[in-house]
Amino acid sequence: MKNKYFKISTVSTVLMGLAVLSSCSDVLNEQPRSDYDPGFFESTTGVEGGLTALYSSLRDLYGNAYYFNYCETGTDEYTYAQSADGNFKDADLTSKGSIQAGTSRSDALWGTAFRYINSASGVIENGEKTNTDVALISEAYFFRAYYYFQLVQAFGGVPLDLGAGELKFNTTTARTSVRNTVPEVYTRAVFPDLEKAVANLPETPRLTGTATKNVAKLVLAQAYLTYAWWLENPNNIATYPECSRTDPDGHDAKYYFQKAYDTALEGIKNPGIYGLMDTYYETTSGEYDRNKEMMLYADHTETSEQYNQGSLTYGSGGAPDNFVSWMGCWNYTVMVCKKKDGSNMNPVQREAVQALGRPWTRMATPIDIFQNEFKDKVHDSRYDGTFTTRFHGNWNKGGIEDAEVVNANGMTVKPGDVILSFIDEPQGETINYPAISTDDQKKDGNPGEDGIGAGTLPGRADYVIGTEGISRLCYPMLYKQGPFRTDNGNTLGQPNAGSTRPFNILKFSEFYLVAAEAAVKGATTEANYSARDLVNTLRARAGKWVYNVNDNKPVSADYSKEMVDATPQVITIDYILDERMREYFGEGKRRFDLIRTQTWEDKAKTYRICGDKPGFHTPETHTRFIEKHLYLAPIPQGTLNALQMTPEEKAAYQNPGYDFK
């Protein structure tokens, strides 16, 4: 929400995150209150305040790097990087760690979702009592369904009764809980609430970024698609609580695949205020944030710490900051080059620009992604629009006055010139990396002249690292999530702050890939809307270049025909997943994509990456231990500890395969 702001206040916690009453004051210039009784909801002001809390809740998940870790690390998109701690190594599922109830960062979803499901129920019940506009109440229906949909994907069946009855607003602490089955969650909560939202939400948002009819329609299409896969269960993944894979209304998977296709197509044909941006670059550049393709997002601002809900100068490393981009940002500030007097200096300094940001070096992308899914770097603009692959000198913004410094091959560079490039392996040439020979160097690596052990190629003033040399220490960074500020001036800005950009949650382009996936699964399609037609709409757009991110310059090129011609005649689920990666890499969608399609092991079992020391450029193959029980996340240990139930009941409450303490 951008045009109208509220102060958020959490009131009371019920069952360690299973239910929390959240509320907020009226508009900004009223006196904030520290707490509220449940009767506060029994007014239009209270309902609007409760809705504001629901939108604010999105910041607790989206932009929260630990939830991002749960969604991404251990998939084919990410492994752990050089400075990773146990949160990331556990999620990777190699020999470095394992997921358990006390370590899984899915706890962020559990705690946030149930808290605001209860808030949504409070808005619904009290809003109906006060004759509040049905469109306002429908925003609460949307949120309740949305959070239940996220929960059922992650955990399987979850409780619909939070202590006051099924889907009832709870105001007293409950210390027992019963989980409903997956079909019950979908057919009693997700589908009915979303259908109400689709019917009653407006075509246009009441405030910038609020839910509309088409936003609800996209989530409903996603839910139909996911439930259809669950009913089909192609790889025999167990569900919990145990139940038969049958729909209470007697429908089969084919029915829901068709519903997913039809609903997504309705969204495409009746876009309302939404639509596709003309180029992929416009979907990732901070310059175009809050564009017509962004349907739901966790908003932030650089104009006010109060409304940003976080410091504008130094990030906390916790929600509600948006600090996702830090995780995949390696420490580029250790690179060095020579001044004319022979002394070392850092040519790429920490800067609050989208290509850089604050280094934490927690998550790295494996080699194979750059050689397979992002193989076409000439025609497909999505590689350039997703990753920072060239690092430009910016020492002048840090107060260093040298007009030129010495970089690779003894050649000079100026501010703005390229200092380091990640490149495809050169044809007919060999990258000259610094040698690693002695035992000490093998232990600590060899930083070489540039400080990170990058290589050189004849005639180039920039250091280079080939695709095969990507390591846990140095790798292409996630440009699309990087910070974007308009208040830097000619300085380095505030690179230590959380990002003030909105975090994308739902995009209009997802209608196309939801419909395409349903079509591949057998949905009857309409003319001009086959799976290939739908995929090619996005691929054709990806062929249109207006700006080269890594060269920092405008371009004008249209490779739409080449992109469409390269699309297979027969679209498969594997190809849909590849396209989803190219469109949504690093947006927190990958684990749910692999869980839905039951392809996690197929896509992510092995990966290649080099070691974590300077100069390590020999790929190593790693194997993940992706057991079938991991398709369901563990119920958080804190929740189990808070339940006043017998040890046997708690053990039965936990998903199978996880240790119970």
Secondary structure, DSSP 8 states (H G I E B T S, - for coil): --SS-EEEEEEEEETTTTEEEEEEEEETTS---S---GGGGSSHHHHHHHHHHHHHHHHHHTT-HHHHHHHHBTSSSBEE-TT--HHHHHHHTSTT----TTT-TTHHHHHHHHHHHHHHHHHHHHHHHTT--HHHHHHHHHHHHHHHHHHHHHHSS--SBSSSSBT----S---------HHHHIIIIIHHHHHHHHHHS-SS-SSTT---HHHHHHHHHHHHHHHHHHHH-TT----SS---S--TT---HHHHHHHHHHHHHHHHHS-TT----SSSHHHH-GGG-S-TTEEEEE---SS-HHHHTS-SSS--SSTTSB-HHHHT---GGG--EE-TTS-EE-SS---SSTT-------EE--HHHHHTTT---SS-HHHHHHEE-EEE--GGGGT---S-EE-GGG-EE-TTSEEEEEE---TT---B-----SHHHHHH---TTTTS--BB-TT-SSEEEEGGG-BSSS--EEGGGS---S--TTS---TTS-B-S-EEEEETTHHHHHHHHHHHTT----TT-SHHHHHHHHHHHHTEEEEETTTTEEEEEE-HHHHHHTS-SS--HHHHHHHHHHHHTTSS-HHHHHHHTT-HHHHHSEEEEB-SSTT--S-EEEE----GGGGS----HHHHHH--S-HHHHHHHS-TTS---
